[in-house]
């Protein structure tokens, strides 16, 4: 018996950093996915192990179910039909379980993800043997929401078997969850994100769950429906950044220059609102796709200037900007900045030859290029092995 | 009998473009000069020609005084103790005089400068033979105020002999004009600028006349006194730009995105005000030179981001930014953008080795690098041949 899920990554289209200071931001799903395959051993296999394989980072871990039970059941936690937060005590037990697996030093950053997996698995499905295989098209730690996609895909797979959601197991191909089920799934994924990030905003898991686009401001999220078929080039500079330090840097700059920075945050707020109006369908204005793309390019360029004004750009980001500018393409950093990923809008009418040339030039700088459709579906599930 | 003058170029430290939309801007003089030497033939030479040599552009023109007189005196214009505007009719006569000289096609852009020269010369000194030699350390058309420095240096030299200013001709070395004389000189220079630029802001000639720094907003200029010994690297990208198109582009963007752009202009206004507070002496706060430099660097970086948001950056400017960023130096475009010049603050404690390396790297990109002290003296005059 096998179930597969896939959950998309996300990008911030506008408003990163400024959102911390009260501005609107807009996030969108990308059609790059984290895939989860969940398989239970048949009774004849008489297996008693929980195995997780993280294919894209070449990590495999396994625990005897009895070991997990011993570590967790005394806390009275797992098995819960409503999403529950992992207590500090449970977190310690999970971390101990993960530690027993002797993580290679280089992969220690993934330990909290494995804790989240164990929490979600045992909370939703209890103590039963299974093999969970995770593959991902999303680079880890690049600001594309890989950890949220991981938690969403896991939650989707576990819930599909939990009996707490309604899914038609006889359906062929990818299947969307119902609205109530998505809400439950999103809450569970958020609990997983909390284990990984401490205080996540909830944006990444919400985008990965529902897909499409989301406008958010001061903690409140609004889903935006868009039929605009946007395509972005995502350039991963591979420059690691310290998100906390970058966020703190913007706050410090904002204390040093309160007037100027407050205008900057307000400008970003206007840009995010305009951008969400442009992509919203039915569109308030009757612009053609090309006109909309031009508007978006201008808004991206403006937002990038404001991010530079906040001081979160980086030489590697500037290199991407300069390169894409040569081809008259608009780019902006996405997420924390200081490295990470850069978005470049690929207009519908842009020739594939130009795209190939830009990618070739960017990759020759040592960057990783991904192209992605923007604002597609959220998490989906598949039962019949055809996916 | 010879008189020499020198008049400095200028840079915009903050607020270009936004100033058109009501924000404050700050300009400063740079210690790169346009030099004028004015020599009258001795009576024995019995010369009857007005000669101008523009050394830095290898252009020499001359007219018989009788020819100039015939072309202009019927208009009843020249000889005026107060600065007068060149009428459309006079402008046509001047242009005809200049045209007779068969300008090489490549230098046709200098024709209006020669008209301005003829206007200032004949208005202030009438119809007498002389040789005027102009040399300049300022690149032409790069936004460093070369035309204003030209008009200021010419006006200074002509006025020094006109009897309408008080200068001590027995003084040795460079000599400053008195305040009233500077006012007169500045007005004349402005008349020259009008011939060259149509509707100049008056900022360039004012900075070149008075030196130091000037804060301006909605047409009103305030001189700022600074004792801060600032040094800038000025990188001329040599990319020609169309200032009018760039200004129009910002206005159009501002019509398309009125809310966002209005916040952007307000942010620039705050930055210009902060910057002028930092450089003002006596300083309102007791910051060290290094602390002030750090503040200025941050404000320059912020202003540059906002200029990028207005859409007036250029690939060549980005190249300069990316290069100087590698050395942790802050840069911003100065003037119209779209090419032109980029400023990089050179902190007092920066080693000469680093400066040399930055310059070497920038020059290897085909750019021209100049280093300049900021906020120095305005126009000066010299009589004794020692200058």
Interface residues (C-beta under 8 A of the other chain):
Chain A: X253 X256 X257 X259 X260 X261 X263 X264 X266 X267 X270 X271 X274 X295 X298 X299 X301 X302 X303 X304 X305 X306 X307 X308 X309 X310 X311 X313 X315 X318 X319 X321 X322 X325 X326
Chain B: X253 X256 X257 X259 X260 X261 X263 X264 X266 X267 X270 X271 X274 X295 X298 X299 X301 X302 X303 X304 X305 X306 X307 X308 X309 X310 X311 X313 X315 X318 X319 X321 X322 X325 X326
